[in-house]
Amino acid sequence: MRKRNARLLGLLLSAGCGPMMAAPAAPPIPTHGATEVAHGAVGGIAHLHAFVEDPPPQSMLPLATYQFTLRSPIGGKEKNEVGLIGAVGAPGGITGGAYFRHAVLGTSPDSRAVVSAQASGGLAWIGVALPAAFKLSDQTWLTTQPGIRTTVFPILHLPIGMSFDVGNGKRIDTEVGAHFSTKDHRRSIFRDSYAAYAGISFAHELGQRELQSKAEK
């Protein structure tokens, strides 16, 4: 029973409670009005009941996840965006949802720092996050997106990453991070299990491609 509960927690912690990598990425969409699509791969481990004195046997599980995001700005002032989030992974399975993001700081095209508030929800999970991106150079962003998700138990997400604009509406996002959760209500919150990961994602704009096609005609 204990082994089965540990594996069930692993399923929820890995993919069933939302995406592993922060989604979507924190940097703004480079071209106003364009829709951005991103595909990513994430690998890591989940250590179930890692902070207890007597963790169950085989409590460390490998994680592998594919992530997909679709994001578009809405409104005339370019402060809001909406989109879809999806992930499929092992051993977690499939999850999907949607999000809304509102820019709090850095709405002008030449902003060096962009901070937003985000709410998301999907298959058996809801969450809030604070996406933040700090421009280090014309092509490089330092990113983070701390957040909390919940389903049957809360999960704290602490990521940090680097994003690289490669031109023509394309961007590479890299990230490392960890999720902390608890299943035992007698323990302090976020002090039961964790998952650590590294991920990479490639984003491109659908709108940019359409504009180029029209220009060629």
WOZIQUI-V13849 format. One record per residue. N is the residue number from 0. NEAR is the number of other ideal C-beta (glycine too) atoms within 10 Angstrom. Layout:
BEGIN
[[N | NEAR] [N | NEAR]]
END
This chain:
BEGIN
[[0 | 6] [1 | 11] [2 | 12] [3 | 9] [4 | 13] [5 | 21] [6 | 16] [7 | 13] [8 | 23] [9 | 25] [10 | 17] [11 | 23] [12 | 27] [13 | 28] [14 | 26] [15 | 20] [16 | 28] [17 | 28] [18 | 28] [19 | 31] [20 | 29] [21 | 28] [22 | 28] [23 | 30] [24 | 27] [25 | 26] [26 | 24] [27 | 24] [28 | 23] [29 | 17] [30 | 16] [31 | 10] [32 | 11] [33 | 19] [34 | 17] [35 | 27] [36 | 17] [37 | 22] [38 | 13] [39 | 26] [40 | 15] [41 | 23] [42 | 14] [43 | 21] [44 | 15] [45 | 28] [46 | 17] [47 | 25] [48 | 21] [49 | 16] [50 | 16] [51 | 14] [52 | 5] [53 | 5] [54 | 17] [55 | 16] [56 | 8] [57 | 11] [58 | 19] [59 | 13] [60 | 21] [61 | 12] [62 | 22] [63 | 17] [64 | 22] [65 | 14] [66 | 24] [67 | 18] [68 | 24] [69 | 16] [70 | 23] [71 | 17] [72 | 22] [73 | 13] [74 | 10] [75 | 7] [76 | 9] [77 | 16] [78 | 14] [79 | 15] [80 | 22] [81 | 14] [82 | 23] [83 | 17] [84 | 22] [85 | 18] [86 | 27] [87 | 15] [88 | 22] [89 | 14] [90 | 16] [91 | 23] [92 | 14] [93 | 11] [94 | 23] [95 | 14] [96 | 20] [97 | 14] [98 | 21] [99 | 14] [100 | 23] [101 | 12] [102 | 19] [103 | 14] [104 | 10] [105 | 18] [106 | 13] [107 | 8] [108 | 10] [109 | 6] [110 | 15] [111 | 11] [112 | 12] [113 | 21] [114 | 16] [115 | 22] [116 | 13] [117 | 20] [118 | 14] [119 | 22] [120 | 16] [121 | 21] [122 | 16] [123 | 14] [124 | 19] [125 | 15] [126 | 22] [127 | 14] [128 | 23] [129 | 14] [130 | 26] [131 | 20] [132 | 23] [133 | 17] [134 | 19] [135 | 12] [136 | 8] [137 | 6] [138 | 13] [139 | 13] [140 | 24] [141 | 16] [142 | 21] [143 | 20] [144 | 24] [145 | 16] [146 | 21] [147 | 13] [148 | 22] [149 | 15] [150 | 17] [151 | 11] [152 | 19] [153 | 15] [154 | 23] [155 | 17] [156 | 23] [157 | 15] [158 | 22] [159 | 15] [160 | 24] [161 | 14] [162 | 22] [163 | 14] [164 | 18] [165 | 12] [166 | 8] [167 | 12] [168 | 20] [169 | 15] [170 | 22] [171 | 17] [172 | 25] [173 | 17] [174 | 24] [175 | 15] [176 | 22] [177 | 15] [178 | 25] [179 | 20] [180 | 26] [181 | 20] [182 | 17] [183 | 13] [184 | 8] [185 | 6] [186 | 13] [187 | 9] [188 | 12] [189 | 18] [190 | 15] [191 | 23] [192 | 27] [193 | 20] [194 | 24] [195 | 15] [196 | 21] [197 | 15] [198 | 23] [199 | 15] [200 | 24] [201 | 14] [202 | 24] [203 | 16] [204 | 21] [205 | 13] [206 | 16] [207 | 18] [208 | 13] [209 | 12] [210 | 14] [211 | 12] [212 | 9] [213 | 8] [214 | 7] [215 | 6] [216 | 5]]
END
